Amino acid sequence: MSDITKLTVSEILKALKTKEFTSYELTEAYLRNMENNRNYNAYITENAEIALQQAKESDIRYAKGENRALEGIPLGIKDLFCTKNIRTTAASHILDNFIPPYESTVTQNLLDDGAVFLGKLNLDEFAMGGSNETSYFGPVINPWSKDKPLVPGGSSGGSAAAVAAHLCAAATGTDTGGSIREPAAFCGITGIKPTYGRCSRYGIVAFASSLDQAGPIAQDVRDCAILLKSMAGFDEKDSTSCEVAVPDYESFLDGDIKGLKIGLPKEYRPDGLNSEIAAYWDKAAEYLKARGAEVKWISLPHTKYALATYYVLAPAEASSNLARYDGIRYGFRADGQHLDDLYINTRTQGFGSEVKRRIMIGTYVLSAGYYDAYFLKAQKMRRLIHDDFMNAFKECDVILTPTSPITAFPIGDESMLENPINMYLNDVFTVSVNLAGLPALSLPIGLSAGGLPYGMQLIGKPFDEGTLFNVAAKIEADAKFERI
């Protein structure tokens, strides 16, 4: 039997139906990969016993012909999703002993469709970071690393690394400012951040509630379409969930793109843009043009304010959301002679430096005297950024940009660690999408001169993920990117 862990989700589903192998055999193979590749540090909690039991139950369903949409597919779950009776840490010391008594809606949807859960995947602490170096459990190593260990991108770095290294068939991720798309780009795989409200946020540990959105990370476009169909849906337990029908995303993959208008934002092409990524951007546009799409330059005039807007609003929401971690009700608790001491000691010892930095920034911009100057102004700018996209979509159907201006960089890179702003600048192509609540997909386009993956980003109209899948499938077919 060839290495079944290198099959895509769609290939696995066909093989399970024709009984080429069982879900139990497949799950065992992934568990062996996990054991042999712990050096990547992709998993925080491994779930072997439960996974094998779930696989057995899937095999029984296949024998009875009662298989569901994801029956027997072994997945990795980002450790930001609450999983009932399975430790959920958000990669933070303050939650490192937390075992939820309930299941997040997204993971429940996946379980209801027959998925097998291999374990909980590493991430930046509370999803705050762009390199997966802020995790309390240590950094994840990118499987594309050669001479020195490279970051996998963040915050969903464990998810992307696990998929790229074949430690799971696919994985869940969350995206607040690029946390699905950047890791997908750095690890040479595919990921989609759906429209805000498409997937329920219930049971996902909150970072910035108006920006967070769950989505799949997988080997290819088809797999993401299959996963998103199961993950998405209205949830009355989430007040931000939208009651919009979830289509069969796979049905869009074979669609025609003739006459489709593809927008290239001129603000995403400054003079200093890396020449390699600029060339790949041109190549992706040529692929689409050759298939009959119309490619044109568009303008998103407020793009230059997006990073500043994001790094006011996201920390502000984080400071509010993370106020609940006080050592009283759940999670880590430090000793203190008085209540104030308990609060201070718990939060000082429980949170890492990046989380503390964002809490302090957020508390500052929400404080009296600064609320109007920073937070309110950022909210107004967010509306202008949203309106830019809505105006652009009067001229085009999909927007094509690079995912990141760089490839994966070494773990411990001094230029990133000494000045956190350099790390924030890597989000320049991704944060606007979250501010506007739009869907966006990243897929690999090619390799740098140093042999590392570059990603292309497609941005769509609200709830029009189907068109993104259609266009992405065409780029994927023409690029012929070879995964590891």
C-alpha positions as CSV (number, residue, x, y, z in Angstrom):
1,M,0.0,0.0,0.0
2,S,1.4,3.4,-1.0
3,D,1.6,6.2,1.6
4,I,-2.1,6.8,2.2
5,T,-1.4,9.9,4.4
6,K,-0.4,11.8,1.2
7,L,-3.8,11.5,-0.3
8,T,-6.2,14.4,-0.4
9,V,-9.5,14.4,1.5
10,S,-11.4,13.8,-1.8
11,E,-9.1,10.9,-2.7
12,I,-9.5,9.4,0.8
13,L,-13.3,9.5,0.6
14,K,-13.3,7.6,-2.7
15,A,-10.8,5.0,-1.3
16,L,-12.8,4.5,1.9
17,K,-16.0,4.0,-0.1
18,T,-14.3,1.4,-2.4
19,K,-12.7,-0.3,0.7
20,E,-9.1,0.2,-0.5
21,F,-8.3,0.7,3.2
22,T,-10.3,1.4,6.4
23,S,-10.5,4.6,8.4
24,Y,-8.8,2.7,11.3
25,E,-5.8,1.8,9.1
26,L,-5.7,5.4,7.8
27,T,-5.9,6.8,11.4
28,E,-3.1,4.5,12.5
29,A,-1.0,5.8,9.6
30,Y,-1.5,9.4,10.6
31,L,-0.8,8.6,14.3
32,R,2.5,7.0,13.2
33,N,3.4,10.1,11.3
34,M,2.6,12.2,14.3
35,E,4.8,10.1,16.5
36,N,7.7,10.2,14.0
37,N,7.5,13.9,13.4
38,R,7.1,15.4,16.8
39,N,10.1,17.6,16.0
40,Y,7.7,19.9,14.1
41,N,5.8,20.5,17.4
42,A,2.5,20.8,15.4
43,Y,0.3,19.2,18.1
44,I,-0.2,20.3,21.7
45,T,-2.5,17.4,22.6
46,E,-2.6,14.1,20.8
47,N,-5.9,12.2,20.8
48,A,-4.9,8.7,19.7
49,E,-7.3,6.6,21.8
50,I,-10.4,8.7,20.9
51,A,-9.4,9.0,17.3
52,L,-9.1,5.2,16.9
53,Q,-12.5,4.7,18.5
54,Q,-14.0,7.3,16.1
55,A,-12.4,5.5,13.1
56,K,-13.8,2.1,14.2
57,E,-17.3,3.7,14.3
58,S,-16.8,5.2,10.8
59,D,-15.8,1.8,9.5
60,I,-19.0,0.3,10.8
61,R,-20.9,3.0,9.1
62,Y,-19.1,2.3,5.8
63,A,-20.0,-1.4,6.1
64,K,-23.6,-0.5,6.6
65,G,-23.6,2.1,3.8
66,E,-24.5,4.9,6.2
67,N,-21.4,7.0,5.6
68,R,-21.7,10.8,6.1
69,A,-19.9,13.7,4.2
70,L,-16.6,13.4,6.1
71,E,-16.9,9.8,7.3
72,G,-13.6,8.5,8.7
73,I,-11.5,11.6,7.6
74,P,-8.7,12.2,10.2
75,L,-8.5,16.0,11.0
76,G,-6.3,18.1,13.2
77,I,-8.2,20.8,15.3
78,K,-6.6,24.1,16.0
79,D,-6.4,24.4,19.8
80,L,-8.6,27.5,19.8
81,F,-11.8,25.4,19.3
82,C,-13.3,24.0,22.5
83,T,-13.6,20.3,22.3
84,K,-15.7,18.5,24.9
85,N,-13.6,16.6,27.5
86,I,-10.4,17.3,25.5
87,R,-7.9,19.8,26.7
88,T,-8.2,23.2,25.0
89,T,-5.3,25.6,25.8
90,A,-5.3,28.4,23.2
91,A,-1.5,27.8,23.4
92,S,-1.5,29.7,26.7
93,H,-0.2,28.9,30.2
94,I,-3.4,30.5,31.6
95,L,-5.5,27.8,30.0
96,D,-3.1,24.9,29.9
97,N,-5.3,22.8,32.3
98,F,-8.7,23.8,30.8
99,I,-11.0,20.9,29.7
100,P,-14.2,22.3,28.2
101,P,-17.5,20.7,29.1
102,Y,-19.0,21.6,25.7
103,E,-18.1,21.4,22.0
104,S,-17.7,24.3,19.6
105,T,-20.3,24.5,16.9
106,V,-17.7,24.1,14.1
107,T,-16.1,21.0,15.6
108,Q,-19.6,19.6,16.4
109,N,-20.5,20.0,12.7
110,L,-17.4,18.1,11.7
111,L,-18.1,15.3,14.2
112,D,-21.7,15.1,12.9
113,D,-20.4,14.6,9.4
114,G,-18.2,11.7,10.6
115,A,-14.8,13.3,11.0
116,V,-12.1,11.7,13.2
117,F,-10.2,14.1,15.6
118,L,-6.4,13.3,15.8
119,G,-5.6,16.0,18.3
120,K,-5.3,19.7,19.1
121,L,-2.9,21.8,17.0
122,N,-0.4,24.4,18.1
123,L,-0.8,28.1,17.4
124,D,0.3,31.5,18.5
125,E,-1.0,32.2,22.0
126,F,-4.6,33.2,21.8
127,A,-4.0,33.5,18.0
128,M,-1.9,36.6,18.6
129,G,1.1,36.4,16.3
130,G,2.2,35.9,12.7
131,S,4.9,33.2,13.1
132,N,3.7,30.7,15.7
133,E,6.6,31.7,18.0
134,T,4.3,33.1,20.8
135,S,2.9,29.7,21.9
136,Y,3.5,28.7,25.5
137,F,4.3,25.2,24.1
138,G,7.1,26.4,21.9
139,P,7.3,27.3,18.2
140,V,6.1,25.1,15.3
141,I,8.6,24.3,12.7
142,N,7.7,24.7,9.0
143,P,8.1,21.3,7.1
144,W,9.8,23.3,4.3
145,S,12.7,24.1,6.6
146,K,16.2,23.2,5.2
147,D,19.4,24.5,6.7
148,K,17.7,26.2,9.7
149,P,14.2,25.9,11.2
150,L,11.7,28.2,9.6
151,V,8.4,29.6,11.0
152,P,5.2,28.1,9.5
153,G,3.3,31.5,9.7
154,G,0.7,32.3,12.3
155,S,-1.5,32.0,14.1
156,S,-2.7,28.7,12.6
157,G,0.9,27.5,12.2
158,G,0.3,24.1,13.8
159,S,-2.6,23.5,11.4
160,A,-0.6,24.5,8.3
161,A,2.5,22.5,9.3
162,A,0.4,19.4,10.2
163,V,-1.3,19.4,6.8
164,A,1.9,20.1,4.9
165,A,3.8,17.3,6.7
166,H,0.8,14.9,6.4
167,L,0.1,14.7,10.1
168,C,-3.6,15.0,9.3
169,A,-5.7,15.0,6.2
170,A,-6.9,18.6,6.8
171,A,-7.2,21.0,9.7
172,T,-9.3,23.7,11.1
173,G,-7.9,27.2,11.5
174,T,-9.1,30.6,12.5
175,D,-8.4,33.9,10.8
176,T,-8.4,37.3,12.5
177,G,-6.0,39.2,10.3
178,G,-4.6,36.5,8.0
179,S,-4.1,33.6,10.4
180,I,-5.3,31.0,7.9
181,R,-4.0,32.5,4.8
182,E,-0.4,33.4,5.8
183,P,0.4,29.9,7.3
184,A,-1.1,28.3,4.1
185,A,1.2,30.5,2.0
186,F,4.3,29.8,4.1
187,C,3.6,26.0,4.1
188,G,2.7,25.6,0.4
189,I,-1.0,24.5,1.0
190,T,-4.5,26.0,0.7
191,G,-6.7,27.8,3.2
192,I,-9.8,29.9,3.1
193,K,-11.2,32.5,5.5
194,P,-14.9,32.6,4.8
195,T,-17.2,35.6,5.0
196,Y,-17.6,36.9,8.5
197,G,-20.7,35.1,9.9
198,R,-20.4,32.1,7.6
199,C,-19.0,29.8,10.3
200,S,-20.2,30.0,13.9
201,R,-17.8,31.4,16.5
202,Y,-19.5,29.6,19.3
203,G,-17.0,27.7,21.3
204,I,-13.9,29.3,19.7
205,V,-11.7,31.1,22.2
206,A,-12.1,34.7,21.3
207,F,-9.4,37.1,20.2
208,A,-11.2,39.9,18.4
209,S,-14.9,39.1,18.1
210,S,-15.7,41.3,15.1
211,L,-12.8,39.9,13.1
212,D,-12.4,36.2,14.1
213,Q,-13.6,33.6,11.6
214,A,-13.1,29.9,11.3
215,G,-12.1,28.1,8.1
216,P,-10.4,25.0,6.7
217,I,-6.7,24.4,5.9
218,A,-6.1,21.6,3.4
219,Q,-3.8,20.3,0.7
220,D,-5.8,21.7,-2.2
221,V,-8.8,23.8,-3.3
222,R,-11.2,20.8,-3.6
223,D,-10.5,19.7,0.0
224,C,-11.2,23.2,1.3
225,A,-14.5,23.2,-0.5
226,I,-15.4,19.9,1.0
227,L,-14.4,21.0,4.5
228,L,-16.1,24.4,4.4
229,K,-19.4,22.8,3.4
230,S,-19.3,20.8,6.7
231,M,-18.0,23.7,8.9
232,A,-20.3,26.4,7.8
233,G,-24.0,27.1,8.7
234,F,-26.2,29.3,10.8
235,D,-26.0,28.9,14.5
236,E,-28.5,30.5,16.9
237,K,-25.9,30.3,19.7
238,D,-23.8,32.9,17.9
239,S,-25.3,36.3,17.5
240,T,-23.0,37.2,14.6
241,S,-23.9,34.0,12.6
242,C,-25.6,34.7,9.4
243,E,-28.7,32.8,8.2
244,V,-27.5,32.3,4.6
245,A,-27.8,29.0,2.7
246,V,-24.5,27.0,2.4
247,P,-24.1,25.8,-1.2
248,D,-22.3,22.7,-2.4
249,Y,-18.9,24.4,-2.9
250,E,-17.5,21.4,-4.9
251,S,-20.0,22.2,-7.6
252,F,-18.3,25.5,-8.3
253,L,-14.9,23.9,-9.1
254,D,-15.6,23.0,-12.7
255,G,-17.3,26.3,-13.6
256,D,-16.3,28.6,-16.4
257,I,-14.5,31.9,-15.7
258,K,-14.9,33.3,-19.2
259,G,-15.9,37.0,-18.9
260,L,-15.2,37.1,-15.1
261,K,-13.6,40.4,-14.1
262,I,-10.4,40.1,-11.9
263,G,-9.3,43.2,-10.1
264,L,-5.6,43.9,-9.2
265,P,-5.4,46.6,-6.5
266,K,-2.6,49.1,-7.4
267,E,-2.1,49.9,-3.8
268,Y,-0.9,46.3,-3.2
269,R,2.0,46.9,-5.7
270,P,4.3,49.5,-4.1
271,D,7.7,50.2,-5.7
272,G,9.5,48.1,-3.1
273,L,7.4,44.9,-3.6
274,N,9.6,41.8,-3.9
275,S,10.2,41.2,-7.6
276,E,9.6,37.4,-7.3
277,I,6.2,37.8,-5.8
278,A,5.3,40.5,-8.3
279,A,6.3,38.1,-11.1
280,Y,4.1,35.3,-9.7
281,W,1.3,37.8,-9.3
282,D,1.6,38.6,-13.0
283,K,1.7,34.9,-13.8
284,A,-1.5,34.2,-11.9
285,A,-3.2,37.0,-13.7
286,E,-2.0,35.6,-17.1
287,Y,-3.4,32.2,-16.2
288,L,-6.8,33.7,-15.6
289,K,-6.6,35.9,-18.7
290,A,-5.8,32.9,-20.8
291,R,-9.0,31.2,-19.6
292,G,-11.1,34.1,-20.8
293,A,-11.2,36.3,-17.6
294,E,-10.8,40.0,-17.9
295,V,-8.0,41.4,-15.7
296,K,-7.9,45.1,-14.7
297,W,-6.3,47.4,-12.2
298,I,-8.5,48.7,-9.5
299,S,-8.0,51.0,-6.5
300,L,-8.5,50.5,-2.8
301,P,-7.5,54.0,-1.7
302,H,-7.6,53.5,2.1
303,T,-5.3,50.4,2.1
304,K,-2.4,52.4,3.6
305,Y,-4.5,52.9,6.8
306,A,-5.5,49.2,7.1
307,L,-2.6,48.0,9.3
308,A,-2.9,50.9,11.7
309,T,-6.7,50.5,11.9
310,Y,-6.4,46.7,12.5
311,Y,-3.8,47.2,15.2
312,V,-6.0,49.6,17.1
313,L,-9.3,47.6,16.8
314,A,-7.9,44.0,17.3
315,P,-6.0,44.8,20.5
316,A,-9.0,46.8,21.8
317,E,-11.3,43.8,21.4
318,A,-8.6,41.5,22.8
319,S,-8.2,43.5,25.9
320,S,-12.0,43.2,26.5
321,N,-12.2,39.5,25.6
322,L,-9.2,38.5,27.7
323,A,-10.4,40.3,30.8
324,R,-12.3,37.1,31.7
325,Y,-9.0,35.2,32.5
326,D,-8.6,36.2,36.1
327,G,-7.8,32.9,37.8
328,I,-11.1,32.8,39.6
329,R,-13.4,30.6,37.5
330,Y,-11.2,28.4,35.3
331,G,-7.7,28.0,34.0
332,F,-4.4,28.8,35.7
333,R,-4.4,30.5,39.1
334,A,-1.4,32.1,40.8
335,D,-1.1,32.7,44.6
336,G,-1.9,36.1,46.0
337,Q,-2.3,37.5,49.5
338,H,-5.2,39.7,48.4
339,L,-7.7,39.5,45.5
340,D,-5.8,42.2,43.6
341,D,-2.5,40.2,44.0
342,L,-4.3,37.1,42.7
343,Y,-5.4,38.9,39.6
344,I,-2.0,40.5,39.0
345,N,0.0,37.4,39.6
346,T,-2.3,35.2,37.5
347,R,-2.3,37.4,34.5
348,T,1.4,38.3,34.8
349,Q,2.4,34.6,34.9
350,G,-0.4,33.2,32.7
351,F,0.0,35.5,29.6
352,G,3.0,35.6,27.3
353,S,4.7,38.9,26.2
354,E,2.8,39.3,22.9
355,V,-0.6,38.8,24.6
356,K,0.4,41.3,27.3
357,R,1.5,43.8,24.6
358,R,-1.8,43.6,22.8
359,I,-3.8,43.9,26.1
360,M,-1.9,47.0,27.0
361,I,-2.4,48.6,23.6
362,G,-6.1,47.7,23.6
363,T,-6.6,49.0,27.1
364,Y,-4.8,52.3,26.2
365,V,-6.9,53.0,23.0
366,L,-10.1,52.2,25.0
367,S,-9.2,54.4,27.9
368,A,-10.9,57.8,28.7
369,G,-9.3,60.5,26.7
370,Y,-8.0,58.2,23.9
371,Y,-11.2,56.4,22.9
372,D,-12.2,59.2,20.5
373,A,-8.7,59.8,19.2
374,Y,-7.9,56.1,18.4
375,F,-10.7,53.6,18.7
376,L,-13.6,55.7,17.3
377,K,-11.3,57.0,14.5
378,A,-10.3,53.4,13.6
379,Q,-13.9,52.4,13.5
380,K,-14.6,55.1,11.0
381,M,-11.6,54.1,8.9
382,R,-12.9,50.5,9.0
383,R,-16.1,51.6,7.3
384,L,-14.1,53.5,4.6
385,I,-12.0,50.3,4.0
386,H,-15.2,48.3,3.7
387,D,-16.6,50.8,1.2
388,D,-13.4,50.7,-0.9
389,F,-14.0,47.0,-1.4
390,M,-17.7,47.4,-2.2
391,N,-16.9,50.1,-4.8
392,A,-14.2,47.9,-6.3
393,F,-16.7,45.0,-6.6
394,K,-18.8,47.2,-8.9
395,E,-15.9,46.9,-11.4
396,C,-14.8,43.3,-10.7
397,D,-16.0,39.9,-9.4
398,V,-12.8,38.8,-7.6
399,I,-9.7,40.5,-6.4
400,L,-6.3,38.9,-6.9
401,T,-3.3,39.8,-4.7
402,P,-0.2,38.2,-3.1
403,T,-1.0,36.6,0.3
404,S,2.2,37.8,1.9
405,P,5.1,40.0,0.7
406,I,7.7,37.5,2.0
407,T,8.3,33.7,2.3
408,A,8.8,31.8,5.6
409,F,11.6,33.3,7.7
410,P,13.9,31.7,10.3
411,I,12.6,31.0,13.8
412,G,14.2,33.6,16.2
413,D,14.7,36.1,13.4
414,E,16.1,39.1,15.3
415,S,14.6,41.7,12.9
416,M,11.1,40.3,13.9
417,L,11.7,39.8,17.6
418,E,13.5,43.1,18.3
419,N,10.8,45.1,16.6
420,P,7.3,43.6,16.7
421,I,6.1,46.1,14.1
422,N,8.2,44.3,11.5
423,M,6.1,41.2,12.3
424,Y,2.9,43.2,12.0
425,L,3.9,44.5,8.6
426,N,3.7,41.0,7.2
427,D,-0.1,41.2,7.5
428,V,-0.3,44.1,5.0
429,F,-2.1,42.1,2.3
430,T,-4.5,40.2,4.6
431,V,-5.9,42.5,7.4
432,S,-8.1,44.6,5.1
433,V,-10.2,41.5,4.3
434,N,-11.0,40.9,8.0
435,L,-11.8,44.6,8.5
436,A,-14.3,44.3,5.6
437,G,-15.7,40.9,6.6
438,L,-15.0,39.4,3.2
439,P,-14.0,35.9,2.1
440,A,-10.5,35.3,1.0
441,L,-8.5,32.2,-0.1
442,S,-4.8,31.5,-0.3
443,L,-3.2,28.9,-2.5
444,P,0.4,28.2,-3.5
445,I,1.6,29.7,-6.8
446,G,5.3,28.7,-6.9
447,L,8.7,28.7,-5.2
448,S,11.2,31.4,-4.4
449,A,14.8,31.2,-5.6
450,G,15.5,29.8,-2.2
451,G,12.9,27.0,-2.7
452,L,10.2,28.3,-0.4
453,P,6.5,28.6,-1.3
454,Y,4.7,31.8,-2.3
455,G,1.0,32.2,-2.0
456,M,-1.7,34.0,-4.0
457,Q,-4.8,35.5,-2.4
458,L,-8.2,35.7,-3.9
459,I,-10.7,38.1,-2.3
460,G,-14.5,37.8,-3.0
461,K,-17.8,39.4,-2.4
462,P,-19.7,38.6,0.8
463,F,-20.9,35.0,0.9
464,D,-19.5,34.4,-2.6
465,E,-17.0,31.7,-1.6
466,G,-18.1,29.7,-4.6
467,T,-16.6,32.1,-7.1
468,L,-13.3,32.0,-5.1
469,F,-13.2,28.2,-5.3
470,N,-13.9,28.4,-9.0
471,V,-11.1,30.9,-9.8
472,A,-8.7,29.2,-7.4
473,A,-9.2,25.8,-9.1
474,K,-8.1,27.4,-12.4
475,I,-4.9,28.9,-10.9
476,E,-4.2,25.6,-9.1
477,A,-4.6,23.6,-12.3
478,D,-2.3,26.0,-14.3
479,A,0.4,26.5,-11.6
480,K,0.8,22.7,-11.0
481,F,2.4,23.4,-7.6
482,E,4.1,20.3,-6.2
483,R,3.4,19.8,-2.4
484,I,5.9,18.1,-0.2
